[in-house]
């Protein structure tokens, strides 16, 4: 049986070799919570061993961020991101470098902070990093997201346990989601990516016109973009190398037509956004746009998300994940989008992932909007999959195919 230290080493190596797939001469920027310092150092070691030219680390801390959000002047929050930060991210794109975002902050870290103040920071970040975000979604740089437990996050997942026990339990859950618990994690990932690729090939061959979702609280029809491409498992960068952005990943995804969404969809898992939890919410769409919404918890946060800009009222992603998946079967609600979105079918409001639309990476924002590819300063995934979810797909010839039945693949 592997020791914790052996699992941690394998996890760090997996992030570098499989997730980021660091190439000789690339630089790496790591965004990391202070509590993830030990894991961050292991990632640095493997990055250098695999040819990384320079590793930079941006540390952050939720409590420090909260003081800033509560005390900083309004004009500071509205102009929060400084030029050196913008230059740093744009430099990653210009040099085909890599970014690792270590997720794990307390999902309720900013509860009680004015949602408007949170929105100012989010809006400023989205506006100033628009160039980087577009490049990231187009595959112009390697990037990955991986989780590391912090005390706040672990206690939100296992509130009945002591802090130490909660962190230990969350580590074990994370190791399982990324297949570190298996004898040969790299081989397990190769097999998993192959399985996802088979689904992608089927969906791209069929090239469905639309999807119709039905479950309790959900009756939603989504027209897919005419030039959509399904993607799953790994991505291929625009400079020809492969990487896996999400560790874990269970999804295959594509892009809807901006104006082709009609009906109501209900969330099935809590959403952690802007340091707050939004739960039991629904969105109603007409001709692509959110025209009504509700939430039992986090209504004001959801309202501010939708008001970041006009594009946040439209869908930018459609993702399929079977209910009978490893993360879902664990029975754990992670209160973290990276994990919860890979336990259930999900959608995303906000900007579209341009790599999942054929030959549009060179187009400007206005040109993308003209052809129905939504653009926004934000991108927020929310979970809609459940054991009673049925999805039918319509072909361009008018044929209807059962794609999902009772939450799982029907093909």
PyMOL commands that set and color helices and strands:
alter all, ss='L'
color gray80, all
select helices_A, chain A and resi 4-20+34-49+62-71+74-78+83-94+115-128+130-138+151-157+163-177+185-206+299-306+310-313+326-329+337-340+354-356+365-370
alter helices_A, ss='H'
color red, helices_A
select strands_A, chain A and resi 27-33+54-60+98-103+142-147+210-215+218-224+231-232+235-236+242-243+246-247+252-254+256-266+271-273+276-286+289-297+315-320+346-350+379-383+390-394+400-405+408-409
alter strands_A, ss='S'
color yellow, strands_A
deselect
rebuild
show_as cartoon
